[in-house]
Amino acid sequence: MVRGLILKKVIGIIICLVIVIVFCFAVTAFNSSEQKDKVSEPSTLTPNTSESIEPTGTYVEKRGVFTYNDQKIQYLLIFPAEYTQTTNRWPLILFLHGRSSCGQDLNLVKNYGPPWFAERNTDFPFVVLAPQCAEGEDWLNKPDSLTALLDDVYKTYRIDQDRVYLTGTSLGGNGTWCLAGQHPEYFAAIAPLASQPIIPNSWNKQLIAMPVWAFHGEKDSIHPLKNDEAMINALRMQGGTPRFTILPDQGHYIAGVYKNHEIYDWFLTNTRQQ
């Protein structure tokens, strides 16, 4: 009987040892499997954009319509070829056209300015956003719509928000001053052409500190030079340091400025001040 009790104890001990060994093996196998799962997880994140641009060897043109407070703005976006071949964020130029390009035909906004230049220079280092002002309307009434459009573009495309530049000519030059005055926090630098700005009653400190390069034709009979000179002088009296280029013997139509690399090189020397 004693031998039987001993045998039972031995068998019980063996069974317990087997259970412990099986349990340890199962835990080790589970941990190994979990570790493999962790190693197999992707190490990079997908960019948080919904853009759909296939790699290409030329520029990409996209057209869209943006609605803000029940008002629609149609716009053109031009991406350089290199944008489609990279994953980095790009500087952007917001271009406001003049009166002759108002309407419903987006092709009109490509007649001159950064859109025209971007489609003829494969190494152009900017994304260009060119909204169109409807016939009879004015950029002066659209500052909130334009910044909302910018915000929408930021959500979809890889834009460097510290390198966003604003420029326009004539009607668009007036819009440039107005938009920069009301929302200077969006822009790293501005370049109004052939404008007739309104000197503000109160100055935004960010506008005073904004890098500005204004252009005007000496013989402009539509927007007389004296009006732009008054704005530049008033800005300097506030402590601003704008550049002002007067083009000798030229009139109102000075969009040829946009065919010169110098203005684009100057844009890139500036980043947004926080």
Phi, psi and omega in degrees: 000320179298317178300322181296320179294318178299317181298319180297319179297318180298315181297320179297318179297317180299317181298318178298318179298319180298317180298315180299316180298316180297318180297314179298320179297319181294317178297317179298318180295320179296314180297322179295318180295319179297319179296321178296320179297321180294319181294328184279352178293143179297145183263355179240153180258146176286131179306141182277064177224163178243024182292151178225079181236118179280146176304139182210166179261006180223178180293159177241130179249128177235144179238144181208171176231127181245135181247129178222122182051046178068008176254133183258137174234122174269150187212160178243137173239131178237124180250135175291158181303321184294335177302319184287347184253004183231174176239005182276168180273148189242148172292155183227142172249122171268118184249127177250115185286173177270181186301325185294344182258007177291155178138209181240003180259105183296339178298336181297329183284356179260007184289336181198178175082191181305323177298317178299314183293320183297326182276359180240002181226105187295338181262016181297122190267030182226153159273139180246128174248118184232093175285163179241132177274131180292157179302132178085356179258179187215141177297336182296339181263008188236021183300319181289324177296320183290321178289327175294322176297317177301314180301321180293320178295321179301324183291334188258325188241164184276084182251135174276104186289349175272356180228060177248127188239147184237132178208157177188163182235142179059245175307320179287334175292319175298318179296327179296312178299316183295311183295318179294327179290325183270331182224059182295341183294348181274340196240146177270333180192157178226153179219088176278139179242140172048045186262167175228074188287157175258122180292123184290151175287326176229143187257136172279128183300327180291327177291320179300321181276352184293133170296124183232136170227106181259148180232143178207141176283137183300325185250032180292115180263350180271310173241092185306142182306325186300330181290318178291321178300321180296320179294316180297317179295320179295322179294321178293325178294335177278353181108001178286162181231058182290149169270144181221117181249118176262123183269112184300139174062011179256152181262222186282328189269092186241028181295350175300342176305326183286352177271359183258130180298339189300320182293323180287322176298321180294318177308312186292348177279356184241138173235154184296136177271126182279000000 
